[in-house]
C-alpha cells in the first residue's frame, strides 16, 4: 500500500496525542522506502528532533498544502506525538517519522553560510 499524509491527517493529531504519544499516522515498516530505513537526511532530521539537537546545513521548504503557520504547528504536534511513542522500535519510529517529514516538506543540504536559511519554521520540521 502506498503511504500518503494529508493536511487533514496532520491536523487530526491533538495535544492529548502529544502527551500520550501515538502511532496512528506512522507508516508500516513495509511501506517505508529502503533509503529511509537505512537512514537519510529526513531520518537524520527526525533523530535530531527526538534528541533535541540542531541539524546544521539544511534548508526546509514546505509543500504548498503545508506552507502556513497553522500547518507548521500541526506538523510540530504530529512529529512530536510520533517520536515520543514507546512502540514500535526506535529504528521504525525514526524511519517512519523521516518518511512523514518527506510528505510535508523538502529538506536539502546547503552550504555552511546558509545553514539555517529556512530552518526558522516549525523548529526544524
N, C-alpha and C positions, 0 to 999 in steps of 0.2 A: 504494500500500500504506500502511496506517495504521501509524504508528510507535508502539511501546509500549516500556516499560522496566520489567522486573520486578525484584524484590528479588534473585532468584537470578542474574539477568544482572549486576546491580551487584556482587554478591558474587563473581562469576567473575573479576573483574579482580584480578590478582596484583601483588605487588611487582615482579616482572620486567616486567610491562606498564607499570608506572610508570617503571621505569628506562629501558626501551627505547621507551616510548610505544606507543600502539595507536590504531586507528580502528575496532576491531571492533564497538563499540556506537554509533558515530556515525551519526546518520540520514543517508540520502542527501539531497542538496540538494533534490530534488523532493519529499521527504517533510517538509521543514521549512516550516511556515507562513510566509507573507509577512511577518507582523509580526515574526517572529524574524529573517528575512533582512534586513529593513530596520532592525532594532535596537529593543530594548525593555528593560524593567527586568531581565529574565533575562539578556539578552545583555550588558548593562552589568555585571551581577554576574560573568558569565563572564570578561569582559575585565579587570575589577578583580582577579579571582583570578589570571589569567595574568600581569598586570603588577605584582602584589603591592601593591595599594593597597586601603584600606578604602573601601567604598561607604557613605557615611553616609545616614541617614534611611531604613533599610529594616527590615522585620520578616520573619523567615523562620519559617514553620510547616510542619513536615514532615508529609507524608501518613501515615496510620496504619501502612502497611506499612514505612515508613522511619523511624519515630519511636523509635529506641533507640540506645544507644551503639555497638553493633556496626554498625548500618546507617550511622551517622554516619562511622565510619572507612572503610567500604566506599565510601560516596559520595565521600569525600575522595580515596581512591585512584582511583576511576573518573574523576572530574573532572580530576585531575592527569594521569593517563595519556593522556587525550584532548586536553587543552590542549597538552601537550608534543609532540604528533605533528608531524612535518615536513610532512605532507601531510594533507589537501588544503589548499587556500589558506586564509589566515587568516580571511577572511570566513565560509567554510563551517565552520571549526572553532568560531568564536565563536557563530555562529547555531545550530550543532548542539549544542554544549555548553549553550547557553542553553535550547534546547528540552529537552535531557536533564534539566536542573535543574527545569524546569517539570513533569516527570513524577514528581519525588520530593518537591517542596515547593511551597508558595505563597509568593511574595515580594510584599510590598506596601510602599508608601511610608508612613512615619509622620512625625509632627511632629518637629522638631529635638530636643525634650526626650526623646523616646522613640527616638532614632536607632538604638540597638543593643539594643532590648528583648529580642529573641530571637536576636541576632547571635552569641551566645556558642557556639552549637552548630556543629560542623563547620567552624570557621574561615571562616564566611561562606557555606557552601553545603553 
